[in-house]
Amino acid sequence: MTQISNPADRKAISGALQEISDSMTRIAAERELIKEAINETCAKYNLDKKVFRRMTRVHHRRNFSEEVAEHEHFEQLYETITNTTSA
């Protein structure tokens, strides 16, 4: 086990712990805000939460084209493997 005997090193590590803890607190608060916004929006407009969450991720990442292409690939592969069609 590593022993940290230098007071300056201990102080730096302690500072890093506090900075990370503060960041984790902010992250938790933001997650709660996102959860509330999703719940309120879905309730108000009768939206499926799973679909709306996916929409928020796509909107944030700006990757709609990639999502569509991935879904099309999934459909094609699934239909090929299972001998079914989506129609």
PyMOL Python script that loads the backbone (N, CA, C, O; Angstrom):
from pymol import cmd

cmd.read_pdbstr("""\
ATOM      1  N   MET A   1       0.842  -1.174   0.000  1.00  0.00           N
ATOM      2  CA  MET A   1       0.000   0.000   0.000  1.00  0.00           C
ATOM      3  C   MET A   1       0.889   1.239   0.000  1.00  0.00           C
ATOM      4  O   MET A   1       1.913   1.276   0.682  1.00  0.00           O
ATOM      5  N   THR A   2       0.501   2.229  -0.751  1.00  0.00           N
ATOM      6  CA  THR A   2       1.283   3.449  -0.864  1.00  0.00           C
ATOM      7  C   THR A   2       1.072   4.330   0.364  1.00  0.00           C
ATOM      8  O   THR A   2      -0.058   4.558   0.797  1.00  0.00           O
ATOM      9  N   GLN A   3       2.164   4.813   0.908  1.00  0.00           N
ATOM     10  CA  GLN A   3       2.099   5.751   2.030  1.00  0.00           C
ATOM     11  C   GLN A   3       2.402   7.152   1.504  1.00  0.00           C
ATOM     12  O   GLN A   3       3.422   7.373   0.852  1.00  0.00           O
ATOM     13  N   ILE A   4       1.520   8.080   1.790  1.00  0.00           N
ATOM     14  CA  ILE A   4       1.718   9.472   1.385  1.00  0.00           C
ATOM     15  C   ILE A   4       2.152  10.231   2.636  1.00  0.00           C
ATOM     16  O   ILE A   4       1.333  10.567   3.491  1.00  0.00           O
ATOM     17  N   SER A   5       3.444  10.491   2.726  1.00  0.00           N
ATOM     18  CA  SER A   5       3.962  11.138   3.925  1.00  0.00           C
ATOM     19  C   SER A   5       4.176  12.643   3.740  1.00  0.00           C
ATOM     20  O   SER A   5       4.230  13.387   4.719  1.00  0.00           O
ATOM     21  N   ASN A   6       4.293  13.080   2.522  1.00  0.00           N
ATOM     22  CA  ASN A   6       4.524  14.495   2.253  1.00  0.00           C
ATOM     23  C   ASN A   6       3.221  15.271   2.468  1.00  0.00           C
ATOM     24  O   ASN A   6       2.220  14.997   1.806  1.00  0.00           O
ATOM     25  N   PRO A   7       3.232  16.249   3.400  1.00  0.00           N
ATOM     26  CA  PRO A   7       2.011  17.020   3.672  1.00  0.00           C
ATOM     27  C   PRO A   7       1.466  17.728   2.430  1.00  0.00           C
ATOM     28  O   PRO A   7       0.249  17.835   2.275  1.00  0.00           O
ATOM     29  N   ALA A   8       2.329  18.206   1.554  1.00  0.00           N
ATOM     30  CA  ALA A   8       1.867  18.883   0.343  1.00  0.00           C
ATOM     31  C   ALA A   8       1.130  17.911  -0.574  1.00  0.00           C
ATOM     32  O   ALA A   8       0.127  18.274  -1.187  1.00  0.00           O
ATOM     33  N   ASP A   9       1.621  16.687  -0.668  1.00  0.00           N
ATOM     34  CA  ASP A   9       0.966  15.667  -1.480  1.00  0.00           C
ATOM     35  C   ASP A   9      -0.395  15.297  -0.896  1.00  0.00           C
ATOM     36  O   ASP A   9      -1.377  15.152  -1.623  1.00  0.00           O
ATOM     37  N   ARG A  10      -0.437  15.146   0.418  1.00  0.00           N
ATOM     38  CA  ARG A  10      -1.718  14.836   1.077  1.00  0.00           C
ATOM     39  C   ARG A  10      -2.729  15.948   0.850  1.00  0.00           C
ATOM     40  O   ARG A  10      -3.907  15.690   0.601  1.00  0.00           O
ATOM     41  N   LYS A  11      -2.257  17.194   0.938  1.00  0.00           N
ATOM     42  CA  LYS A  11      -3.143  18.341   0.718  1.00  0.00           C
ATOM     43  C   LYS A  11      -3.652  18.349  -0.729  1.00  0.00           C
ATOM     44  O   LYS A  11      -4.826  18.629  -0.967  1.00  0.00           O
ATOM     45  N   ALA A  12      -2.782  18.046  -1.689  1.00  0.00           N
ATOM     46  CA  ALA A  12      -3.181  18.014  -3.098  1.00  0.00           C
ATOM     47  C   ALA A  12      -4.204  16.908  -3.346  1.00  0.00           C
ATOM     48  O   ALA A  12      -5.186  17.110  -4.060  1.00  0.00           O
ATOM     49  N   ILE A  13      -3.968  15.742  -2.754  1.00  0.00           N
ATOM     50  CA  ILE A  13      -4.904  14.630  -2.914  1.00  0.00           C
ATOM     51  C   ILE A  13      -6.243  14.959  -2.271  1.00  0.00           C
ATOM     52  O   ILE A  13      -7.299  14.670  -2.834  1.00  0.00           O
ATOM     53  N   SER A  14      -6.196  15.560  -1.101  1.00  0.00           N
ATOM     54  CA  SER A  14      -7.421  15.963  -0.416  1.00  0.00           C
ATOM     55  C   SER A  14      -8.185  16.986  -1.251  1.00  0.00           C
ATOM     56  O   SER A  14      -9.413  16.932  -1.328  1.00  0.00           O
ATOM     57  N   GLY A  15      -7.476  17.907  -1.868  1.00  0.00           N
ATOM     58  CA  GLY A  15      -8.115  18.901  -2.730  1.00  0.00           C
ATOM     59  C   GLY A  15      -8.777  18.248  -3.937  1.00  0.00           C
ATOM     60  O   GLY A  15      -9.880  18.625  -4.333  1.00  0.00           O
ATOM     61  N   ALA A  16      -8.096  17.268  -4.515  1.00  0.00           N
ATOM     62  CA  ALA A  16      -8.665  16.544  -5.651  1.00  0.00           C
ATOM     63  C   ALA A  16      -9.928  15.793  -5.235  1.00  0.00           C
ATOM     64  O   ALA A  16     -10.919  15.782  -5.966  1.00  0.00           O
ATOM     65  N   LEU A  17      -9.890  15.162  -4.053  1.00  0.00           N
ATOM     66  CA  LEU A  17     -11.075  14.469  -3.548  1.00  0.00           C
ATOM     67  C   LEU A  17     -12.255  15.425  -3.413  1.00  0.00           C
ATOM     68  O   LEU A  17     -13.377  15.095  -3.798  1.00  0.00           O
ATOM     69  N   GLN A  18     -11.997  16.613  -2.862  1.00  0.00           N
ATOM     70  CA  GLN A  18     -13.069  17.588  -2.677  1.00  0.00           C
ATOM     71  C   GLN A  18     -13.603  18.086  -4.014  1.00  0.00           C
ATOM     72  O   GLN A  18     -14.814  18.221  -4.189  1.00  0.00           O
ATOM     73  N   GLU A  19     -12.709  18.360  -4.955  1.00  0.00           N
ATOM     74  CA  GLU A  19     -13.117  18.831  -6.282  1.00  0.00           C
ATOM     75  C   GLU A  19     -13.984  17.784  -6.989  1.00  0.00           C
ATOM     76  O   GLU A  19     -14.998  18.120  -7.600  1.00  0.00           O
ATOM     77  N   ILE A  20     -13.580  16.523  -6.900  1.00  0.00           N
ATOM     78  CA  ILE A  20     -14.342  15.442  -7.518  1.00  0.00           C
ATOM     79  C   ILE A  20     -15.694  15.276  -6.829  1.00  0.00           C
ATOM     80  O   ILE A  20     -16.710  15.073  -7.492  1.00  0.00           O
ATOM     81  N   SER A  21     -15.706  15.361  -5.515  1.00  0.00           N
ATOM     82  CA  SER A  21     -16.954  15.254  -4.771  1.00  0.00           C
ATOM     83  C   SER A  21     -17.918  16.379  -5.156  1.00  0.00           C
ATOM     84  O   SER A  21     -19.110  16.139  -5.348  1.00  0.00           O
ATOM     85  N   ASP A  22     -17.408  17.588  -5.266  1.00  0.00           N
ATOM     86  CA  ASP A  22     -18.245  18.727  -5.671  1.00  0.00           C
ATOM     87  C   ASP A  22     -18.825  18.496  -7.067  1.00  0.00           C
ATOM     88  O   ASP A  22     -19.997  18.779  -7.315  1.00  0.00           O
ATOM     89  N   SER A  23     -17.999  17.983  -7.971  1.00  0.00           N
ATOM     90  CA  SER A  23     -18.448  17.696  -9.329  1.00  0.00           C
ATOM     91  C   SER A  23     -19.535  16.626  -9.329  1.00  0.00           C
ATOM     92  O   SER A  23     -20.518  16.737 -10.062  1.00  0.00           O
ATOM     93  N   MET A  24     -19.361  15.593  -8.511  1.00  0.00           N
ATOM     94  CA  MET A  24     -20.364  14.527  -8.411  1.00  0.00           C
ATOM     95  C   MET A  24     -21.693  15.074  -7.882  1.00  0.00           C
ATOM     96  O   MET A  24     -22.761  14.636  -8.309  1.00  0.00           O
ATOM     97  N   THR A  25     -21.627  16.017  -6.967  1.00  0.00           N
ATOM     98  CA  THR A  25     -22.839  16.649  -6.442  1.00  0.00           C
ATOM     99  C   THR A  25     -23.575  17.395  -7.546  1.00  0.00           C
ATOM    100  O   THR A  25     -24.797  17.305  -7.663  1.00  0.00           O
ATOM    101  N   ARG A  26     -22.815  18.136  -8.361  1.00  0.00           N
ATOM    102  CA  ARG A  26     -23.432  18.867  -9.482  1.00  0.00           C
ATOM    103  C   ARG A  26     -24.046  17.900 -10.490  1.00  0.00           C
ATOM    104  O   ARG A  26     -25.138  18.145 -11.005  1.00  0.00           O
ATOM    105  N   ILE A  27     -23.347  16.806 -10.769  1.00  0.00           N
ATOM    106  CA  ILE A  27     -23.862  15.806 -11.708  1.00  0.00           C
ATOM    107  C   ILE A  27     -25.179  15.226 -11.198  1.00  0.00           C
ATOM    108  O   ILE A  27     -26.133  15.084 -11.963  1.00  0.00           O
ATOM    109  N   ALA A  28     -25.231  14.894  -9.923  1.00  0.00           N
ATOM    110  CA  ALA A  28     -26.452  14.334  -9.336  1.00  0.00           C
ATOM    111  C   ALA A  28     -27.608  15.319  -9.448  1.00  0.00           C
ATOM    112  O   ALA A  28     -28.735  14.925  -9.746  1.00  0.00           O
ATOM    113  N   ALA A  29     -27.334  16.590  -9.211  1.00  0.00           N
ATOM    114  CA  ALA A  29     -28.373  17.614  -9.309  1.00  0.00           C
ATOM    115  C   ALA A  29     -28.860  17.746 -10.751  1.00  0.00           C
ATOM    116  O   ALA A  29     -30.061  17.878 -10.986  1.00  0.00           O
ATOM    117  N   GLU A  30     -27.960  17.713 -11.698  1.00  0.00           N
ATOM    118  CA  GLU A  30     -28.330  17.804 -13.112  1.00  0.00           C
ATOM    119  C   GLU A  30     -29.145  16.590 -13.539  1.00  0.00           C
ATOM    120  O   GLU A  30     -30.107  16.724 -14.295  1.00  0.00           O
ATOM    121  N   ARG A  31     -28.771  15.420 -13.068  1.00  0.00           N
ATOM    122  CA  ARG A  31     -29.541  14.211 -13.398  1.00  0.00           C
ATOM    123  C   ARG A  31     -30.959  14.313 -12.868  1.00  0.00           C
ATOM    124  O   ARG A  31     -31.908  13.917 -13.545  1.00  0.00           O
ATOM    125  N   GLU A  32     -31.108  14.839 -11.670  1.00  0.00           N
ATOM    126  CA  GLU A  32     -32.439  15.013 -11.086  1.00  0.00           C
ATOM    127  C   GLU A  32     -33.254  16.017 -11.900  1.00  0.00           C
ATOM    128  O   GLU A  32     -34.443  15.807 -12.138  1.00  0.00           O
ATOM    129  N   LEU A  33     -32.619  17.100 -12.322  1.00  0.00           N
ATOM    130  CA  LEU A  33     -33.289  18.104 -13.155  1.00  0.00           C
ATOM    131  C   LEU A  33     -33.755  17.479 -14.474  1.00  0.00           C
ATOM    132  O   LEU A  33     -34.881  17.716 -14.912  1.00  0.00           O
ATOM    133  N   ILE A  34     -32.894  16.690 -15.099  1.00  0.00           N
ATOM    134  CA  ILE A  34     -33.244  16.019 -16.354  1.00  0.00           C
ATOM    135  C   ILE A  34     -34.414  15.063 -16.135  1.00  0.00           C
ATOM    136  O   ILE A  34     -35.349  15.027 -16.936  1.00  0.00           O
ATOM    137  N   LYS A  35     -34.362  14.299 -15.064  1.00  0.00           N
ATOM    138  CA  LYS A  35     -35.436  13.350 -14.755  1.00  0.00           C
ATOM    139  C   LYS A  35     -36.773  14.074 -14.587  1.00  0.00           C
ATOM    140  O   LYS A  35     -37.795  13.634 -15.113  1.00  0.00           O
ATOM    141  N   GLU A  36     -36.755  15.167 -13.863  1.00  0.00           N
ATOM    142  CA  GLU A  36     -37.983  15.943 -13.653  1.00  0.00           C
ATOM    143  C   GLU A  36     -38.508  16.522 -14.961  1.00  0.00           C
ATOM    144  O   GLU A  36     -39.713  16.498 -15.211  1.00  0.00           O
ATOM    145  N   ALA A  37     -37.612  17.042 -15.795  1.00  0.00           N
ATOM    146  CA  ALA A  37     -38.029  17.617 -17.076  1.00  0.00           C
ATOM    147  C   ALA A  37     -38.641  16.547 -17.971  1.00  0.00           C
ATOM    148  O   ALA A  37     -39.644  16.793 -18.641  1.00  0.00           O
ATOM    149  N   ILE A  38     -38.041  15.363 -17.984  1.00  0.00           N
ATOM    150  CA  ILE A  38     -38.588  14.263 -18.784  1.00  0.00           C
ATOM    151  C   ILE A  38     -39.961  13.866 -18.260  1.00  0.00           C
ATOM    152  O   ILE A  38     -40.905  13.720 -19.037  1.00  0.00           O
ATOM    153  N   ASN A  39     -40.074  13.692 -16.950  1.00  0.00           N
ATOM    154  CA  ASN A  39     -41.362  13.292 -16.361  1.00  0.00           C
ATOM    155  C   ASN A  39     -42.450  14.311 -16.658  1.00  0.00           C
ATOM    156  O   ASN A  39     -43.552  13.935 -17.057  1.00  0.00           O
ATOM    157  N   GLU A  40     -42.163  15.590 -16.470  1.00  0.00           N
ATOM    158  CA  GLU A  40     -43.156  16.640 -16.686  1.00  0.00           C
ATOM    159  C   GLU A  40     -43.563  16.728 -18.156  1.00  0.00           C
ATOM    160  O   GLU A  40     -44.748  16.838 -18.473  1.00  0.00           O
ATOM    161  N   THR A  41     -42.580  16.680 -19.046  1.00  0.00           N
ATOM    162  CA  THR A  41     -42.876  16.789 -20.473  1.00  0.00           C
ATOM    163  C   THR A  41     -43.692  15.600 -20.960  1.00  0.00           C
ATOM    164  O   THR A  41     -44.661  15.766 -21.700  1.00  0.00           O
ATOM    165  N   CYS A  42     -43.302  14.410 -20.546  1.00  0.00           N
ATOM    166  CA  CYS A  42     -44.019  13.211 -20.972  1.00  0.00           C
ATOM    167  C   CYS A  42     -45.435  13.172 -20.421  1.00  0.00           C
ATOM    168  O   CYS A  42     -46.358  12.743 -21.113  1.00  0.00           O
ATOM    169  N   ALA A  43     -45.612  13.612 -19.194  1.00  0.00           N
ATOM    170  CA  ALA A  43     -46.948  13.645 -18.603  1.00  0.00           C
ATOM    171  C   ALA A  43     -47.824  14.682 -19.314  1.00  0.00           C
ATOM    172  O   ALA A  43     -48.984  14.415 -19.627  1.00  0.00           O
ATOM    173  N   LYS A  44     -47.269  15.841 -19.560  1.00  0.00           N
ATOM    174  CA  LYS A  44     -48.034  16.937 -20.177  1.00  0.00           C
ATOM    175  C   LYS A  44     -48.455  16.606 -21.606  1.00  0.00           C
ATOM    176  O   LYS A  44     -49.571  16.931 -22.014  1.00  0.00           O
ATOM    177  N   TYR A  45     -47.571  15.961 -22.370  1.00  0.00           N
ATOM    178  CA  TYR A  45     -47.847  15.710 -23.779  1.00  0.00           C
ATOM    179  C   TYR A  45     -48.108  14.236 -24.095  1.00  0.00           C
ATOM    180  O   TYR A  45     -48.168  13.846 -25.261  1.00  0.00           O
ATOM    181  N   ASN A  46     -48.261  13.429 -23.055  1.00  0.00           N
ATOM    182  CA  ASN A  46     -48.570  12.006 -23.196  1.00  0.00           C
ATOM    183  C   ASN A  46     -47.547  11.302 -24.104  1.00  0.00           C
ATOM    184  O   ASN A  46     -47.918  10.591 -25.038  1.00  0.00           O
ATOM    185  N   LEU A  47     -46.268  11.511 -23.815  1.00  0.00           N
ATOM    186  CA  LEU A  47     -45.181  10.902 -24.580  1.00  0.00           C
ATOM    187  C   LEU A  47     -44.623   9.694 -23.847  1.00  0.00           C
ATOM    188  O   LEU A  47     -44.642   9.634 -22.617  1.00  0.00           O
ATOM    189  N   ASP A  48     -44.133   8.744 -24.607  1.00  0.00           N
ATOM    190  CA  ASP A  48     -43.460   7.581 -24.039  1.00  0.00           C
ATOM    191  C   ASP A  48     -42.085   8.033 -23.522  1.00  0.00           C
ATOM    192  O   ASP A  48     -41.303   8.619 -24.271  1.00  0.00           O
ATOM    193  N   LYS A  49     -41.798   7.765 -22.263  1.00  0.00           N
ATOM    194  CA  LYS A  49     -40.535   8.218 -21.660  1.00  0.00           C
ATOM    195  C   LYS A  49     -39.319   7.630 -22.354  1.00  0.00           C
ATOM    196  O   LYS A  49     -38.328   8.330 -22.566  1.00  0.00           O
ATOM    197  N   LYS A  50     -39.381   6.358 -22.707  1.00  0.00           N
ATOM    198  CA  LYS A  50     -38.244   5.711 -23.362  1.00  0.00           C
ATOM    199  C   LYS A  50     -37.936   6.404 -24.691  1.00  0.00           C
ATOM    200  O   LYS A  50     -36.775   6.674 -25.000  1.00  0.00           O
ATOM    201  N   VAL A  51     -38.960   6.686 -25.460  1.00  0.00           N
ATOM    202  CA  VAL A  51     -38.776   7.342 -26.755  1.00  0.00           C
ATOM    203  C   VAL A  51     -38.285   8.775 -26.555  1.00  0.00           C
ATOM    204  O   VAL A  51     -37.386   9.227 -27.264  1.00  0.00           O
ATOM    205  N   PHE A  52     -38.865   9.482 -25.603  1.00  0.00           N
ATOM    206  CA  PHE A  52     -38.461  10.873 -25.375  1.00  0.00           C
ATOM    207  C   PHE A  52     -37.014  10.952 -24.889  1.00  0.00           C
ATOM    208  O   PHE A  52     -36.274  11.842 -25.308  1.00  0.00           O
ATOM    209  N   ARG A  53     -36.599  10.029 -24.008  1.00  0.00           N
ATOM    210  CA  ARG A  53     -35.197   9.998 -23.577  1.00  0.00           C
ATOM    211  C   ARG A  53     -34.264   9.789 -24.758  1.00  0.00           C
ATOM    212  O   ARG A  53     -33.219  10.429 -24.866  1.00  0.00           O
ATOM    213  N   ARG A  54     -34.660   8.883 -25.638  1.00  0.00           N
ATOM    214  CA  ARG A  54     -33.843   8.635 -26.828  1.00  0.00           C
ATOM    215  C   ARG A  54     -33.779   9.896 -27.688  1.00  0.00           C
ATOM    216  O   ARG A  54     -32.721  10.236 -28.218  1.00  0.00           O
ATOM    217  N   MET A  55     -34.901  10.581 -27.825  1.00  0.00           N
ATOM    218  CA  MET A  55     -34.912  11.828 -28.587  1.00  0.00           C
ATOM    219  C   MET A  55     -33.969  12.859 -27.976  1.00  0.00           C
ATOM    220  O   MET A  55     -33.272  13.568 -28.701  1.00  0.00           O
ATOM    221  N   THR A  56     -33.944  12.946 -26.661  1.00  0.00           N
ATOM    222  CA  THR A  56     -33.060  13.926 -26.024  1.00  0.00           C
ATOM    223  C   THR A  56     -31.598  13.592 -26.263  1.00  0.00           C
ATOM    224  O   THR A  56     -30.781  14.486 -26.483  1.00  0.00           O
ATOM    225  N   ARG A  57     -31.265  12.305 -26.222  1.00  0.00           N
ATOM    226  CA  ARG A  57     -29.868  11.907 -26.494  1.00  0.00           C
ATOM    227  C   ARG A  57     -29.476  12.219 -27.931  1.00  0.00           C
ATOM    228  O   ARG A  57     -28.391  12.742 -28.183  1.00  0.00           O
ATOM    229  N   VAL A  58     -30.358  11.900 -28.875  1.00  0.00           N
ATOM    230  CA  VAL A  58     -30.085  12.176 -30.284  1.00  0.00           C
ATOM    231  C   VAL A  58     -29.959  13.676 -30.509  1.00  0.00           C
ATOM    232  O   VAL A  58     -29.068  14.132 -31.226  1.00  0.00           O
ATOM    233  N   HIS A  59     -30.843  14.430 -29.899  1.00  0.00           N
ATOM    234  CA  HIS A  59     -30.783  15.893 -30.035  1.00  0.00           C
ATOM    235  C   HIS A  59     -29.471  16.440 -29.476  1.00  0.00           C
ATOM    236  O   HIS A  59     -28.837  17.299 -30.089  1.00  0.00           O
ATOM    237  N   HIS A  60     -29.079  15.948 -28.334  1.00  0.00           N
ATOM    238  CA  HIS A  60     -27.837  16.412 -27.705  1.00  0.00           C
ATOM    239  C   HIS A  60     -26.613  16.042 -28.540  1.00  0.00           C
ATOM    240  O   HIS A  60     -25.714  16.859 -28.734  1.00  0.00           O
ATOM    241  N   ARG A  61     -26.589  14.822 -29.024  1.00  0.00           N
ATOM    242  CA  ARG A  61     -25.425  14.332 -29.782  1.00  0.00           C
ATOM    243  C   ARG A  61     -25.437  14.791 -31.238  1.00  0.00           C
ATOM    244  O   ARG A  61     -24.427  14.697 -31.936  1.00  0.00           O
ATOM    245  N   ARG A  62     -26.589  15.287 -31.689  1.00  0.00           N
ATOM    246  CA  ARG A  62     -26.752  15.726 -33.084  1.00  0.00           C
ATOM    247  C   ARG A  62     -26.398  14.595 -34.047  1.00  0.00           C
ATOM    248  O   ARG A  62     -25.663  14.794 -35.014  1.00  0.00           O
ATOM    249  N   ASN A  63     -26.935  13.398 -33.767  1.00  0.00           N
ATOM    250  CA  ASN A  63     -26.585  12.239 -34.582  1.00  0.00           C
ATOM    251  C   ASN A  63     -27.822  11.519 -35.128  1.00  0.00           C
ATOM    252  O   ASN A  63     -27.866  10.289 -35.160  1.00  0.00           O
ATOM    253  N   PHE A  64     -28.811  12.282 -35.550  1.00  0.00           N
ATOM    254  CA  PHE A  64     -30.050  11.689 -36.051  1.00  0.00           C
ATOM    255  C   PHE A  64     -29.786  10.757 -37.230  1.00  0.00           C
ATOM    256  O   PHE A  64     -30.328   9.652 -37.276  1.00  0.00           O
ATOM    257  N   SER A  65     -28.962  11.188 -38.179  1.00  0.00           N
ATOM    258  CA  SER A  65     -28.668  10.359 -39.356  1.00  0.00           C
ATOM    259  C   SER A  65     -28.047   9.032 -38.951  1.00  0.00           C
ATOM    260  O   SER A  65     -28.384   7.988 -39.511  1.00  0.00           O
ATOM    261  N   GLU A  66     -27.142   9.067 -37.981  1.00  0.00           N
ATOM    262  CA  GLU A  66     -26.514   7.835 -37.500  1.00  0.00           C
ATOM    263  C   GLU A  66     -27.545   6.922 -36.847  1.00  0.00           C
ATOM    264  O   GLU A  66     -27.516   5.709 -37.052  1.00  0.00           O
ATOM    265  N   GLU A  67     -28.446   7.491 -36.070  1.00  0.00           N
ATOM    266  CA  GLU A  67     -29.490   6.696 -35.406  1.00  0.00           C
ATOM    267  C   GLU A  67     -30.381   6.012 -36.436  1.00  0.00           C
ATOM    268  O   GLU A  67     -30.713   4.835 -36.296  1.00  0.00           O
ATOM    269  N   VAL A  68     -30.768   6.761 -37.475  1.00  0.00           N
ATOM    270  CA  VAL A  68     -31.629   6.203 -38.514  1.00  0.00           C
ATOM    271  C   VAL A  68     -30.905   5.070 -39.228  1.00  0.00           C
ATOM    272  O   VAL A  68     -31.478   4.002 -39.441  1.00  0.00           O
ATOM    273  N   ALA A  69     -29.640   5.299 -39.600  1.00  0.00           N
ATOM    274  CA  ALA A  69     -28.862   4.272 -40.294  1.00  0.00           C
ATOM    275  C   ALA A  69     -28.697   3.024 -39.425  1.00  0.00           C
ATOM    276  O   ALA A  69     -28.810   1.901 -39.917  1.00  0.00           O
ATOM    277  N   GLU A  70     -28.432   3.222 -38.141  1.00  0.00           N
ATOM    278  CA  GLU A  70     -28.268   2.087 -37.236  1.00  0.00           C
ATOM    279  C   GLU A  70     -29.565   1.298 -37.113  1.00  0.00           C
ATOM    280  O   GLU A  70     -29.553   0.067 -37.092  1.00  0.00           O
ATOM    281  N   HIS A  71     -30.670   2.006 -37.033  1.00  0.00           N
ATOM    282  CA  HIS A  71     -31.965   1.336 -36.921  1.00  0.00           C
ATOM    283  C   HIS A  71     -32.272   0.550 -38.198  1.00  0.00           C
ATOM    284  O   HIS A  71     -32.762  -0.578 -38.133  1.00  0.00           O
ATOM    285  N   GLU A  72     -31.985   1.143 -39.355  1.00  0.00           N
ATOM    286  CA  GLU A  72     -32.217   0.446 -40.620  1.00  0.00           C
ATOM    287  C   GLU A  72     -31.359  -0.821 -40.691  1.00  0.00           C
ATOM    288  O   GLU A  72     -31.826  -1.872 -41.131  1.00  0.00           O
ATOM    289  N   HIS A  73     -30.116  -0.711 -40.258  1.00  0.00           N
ATOM    290  CA  HIS A  73     -29.226  -1.876 -40.243  1.00  0.00           C
ATOM    291  C   HIS A  73     -29.793  -2.955 -39.318  1.00  0.00           C
ATOM    292  O   HIS A  73     -29.793  -4.136 -39.665  1.00  0.00           O
ATOM    293  N   PHE A  74     -30.269  -2.551 -38.155  1.00  0.00           N
ATOM    294  CA  PHE A  74     -30.874  -3.495 -37.212  1.00  0.00           C
ATOM    295  C   PHE A  74     -32.063  -4.196 -37.857  1.00  0.00           C
ATOM    296  O   PHE A  74     -32.179  -5.419 -37.782  1.00  0.00           O
ATOM    297  N   GLU A  75     -32.955  -3.419 -38.495  1.00  0.00           N
ATOM    298  CA  GLU A  75     -34.128  -4.007 -39.135  1.00  0.00           C
ATOM    299  C   GLU A  75     -33.731  -5.040 -40.184  1.00  0.00           C
ATOM    300  O   GLU A  75     -34.272  -6.146 -40.216  1.00  0.00           O
ATOM    301  N   GLN A  76     -32.782  -4.671 -41.041  1.00  0.00           N
ATOM    302  CA  GLN A  76     -32.340  -5.577 -42.104  1.00  0.00           C
ATOM    303  C   GLN A  76     -31.736  -6.856 -41.521  1.00  0.00           C
ATOM    304  O   GLN A  76     -32.053  -7.959 -41.967  1.00  0.00           O
ATOM    305  N   LEU A  77     -30.882  -6.703 -40.540  1.00  0.00           N
ATOM    306  CA  LEU A  77     -30.247  -7.862 -39.936  1.00  0.00           C
ATOM    307  C   LEU A  77     -31.271  -8.755 -39.238  1.00  0.00           C
ATOM    308  O   LEU A  77     -31.227  -9.977 -39.377  1.00  0.00           O
ATOM    309  N   TYR A  78     -32.181  -8.157 -38.498  1.00  0.00           N
ATOM    310  CA  TYR A  78     -33.198  -8.922 -37.788  1.00  0.00           C
ATOM    311  C   TYR A  78     -34.071  -9.695 -38.772  1.00  0.00           C
ATOM    312  O   TYR A  78     -34.341 -10.880 -38.577  1.00  0.00           O
ATOM    313  N   GLU A  79     -34.510  -9.014 -39.830  1.00  0.00           N
ATOM    314  CA  GLU A  79     -35.361  -9.659 -40.824  1.00  0.00           C
ATOM    315  C   GLU A  79     -34.616 -10.807 -41.511  1.00  0.00           C
ATOM    316  O   GLU A  79     -35.207 -11.853 -41.781  1.00  0.00           O
ATOM    317  N   THR A  80     -33.336 -10.621 -41.790  1.00  0.00           N
ATOM    318  CA  THR A  80     -32.542 -11.674 -42.422  1.00  0.00           C
ATOM    319  C   THR A  80     -32.407 -12.885 -41.508  1.00  0.00           C
ATOM    320  O   THR A  80     -32.583 -14.022 -41.948  1.00  0.00           O
ATOM    321  N   ILE A  81     -32.103 -12.649 -40.270  1.00  0.00           N
ATOM    322  CA  ILE A  81     -31.885 -13.745 -39.316  1.00  0.00           C
ATOM    323  C   ILE A  81     -33.176 -14.495 -39.007  1.00  0.00           C
ATOM    324  O   ILE A  81     -33.176 -15.722 -38.914  1.00  0.00           O
ATOM    325  N   THR A  82     -34.271 -13.765 -38.850  1.00  0.00           N
ATOM    326  CA  THR A  82     -35.513 -14.395 -38.409  1.00  0.00           C
ATOM    327  C   THR A  82     -36.483 -14.713 -39.543  1.00  0.00           C
ATOM    328  O   THR A  82     -37.554 -15.270 -39.300  1.00  0.00           O
ATOM    329  N   ASN A  83     -36.122 -14.365 -40.776  1.00  0.00           N
ATOM    330  CA  ASN A  83     -37.012 -14.566 -41.933  1.00  0.00           C
ATOM    331  C   ASN A  83     -38.365 -13.899 -41.743  1.00  0.00           C
ATOM    332  O   ASN A  83     -39.401 -14.470 -42.084  1.00  0.00           O
ATOM    333  N   THR A  84     -38.350 -12.697 -41.202  1.00  0.00           N
ATOM    334  CA  THR A  84     -39.582 -11.930 -41.034  1.00  0.00           C
ATOM    335  C   THR A  84     -39.415 -10.594 -41.729  1.00  0.00           C
ATOM    336  O   THR A  84     -38.322 -10.225 -42.157  1.00  0.00           O
ATOM    337  N   THR A  85     -40.517  -9.882 -41.831  1.00  0.00           N
ATOM    338  CA  THR A  85     -40.468  -8.521 -42.386  1.00  0.00           C
ATOM    339  C   THR A  85     -41.203  -7.595 -41.454  1.00  0.00           C
ATOM    340  O   THR A  85     -42.045  -8.024 -40.665  1.00  0.00           O
ATOM    341  N   SER A  86     -40.881  -6.323 -41.550  1.00  0.00           N
ATOM    342  CA  SER A  86     -41.518  -5.355 -40.656  1.00  0.00           C
ATOM    343  C   SER A  86     -42.886  -4.931 -41.169  1.00  0.00           C
ATOM    344  O   SER A  86     -43.635  -4.281 -40.439  1.00  0.00           O
ATOM    345  N   ALA A  87     -43.230  -5.278 -42.400  1.00  0.00           N
ATOM    346  CA  ALA A  87     -44.509  -4.875 -42.985  1.00  0.00           C
ATOM    347  C   ALA A  87     -45.642  -5.749 -42.550  1.00  0.00           C
ATOM    348  O   ALA A  87     -46.782  -5.532 -42.962  1.00  0.00           O
TER     349      ALA A  87
END
""", "prot")
cmd.dss("prot")
cmd.show_as("cartoon", "prot")
cmd.util.cbc("prot")
cmd.orient("prot")
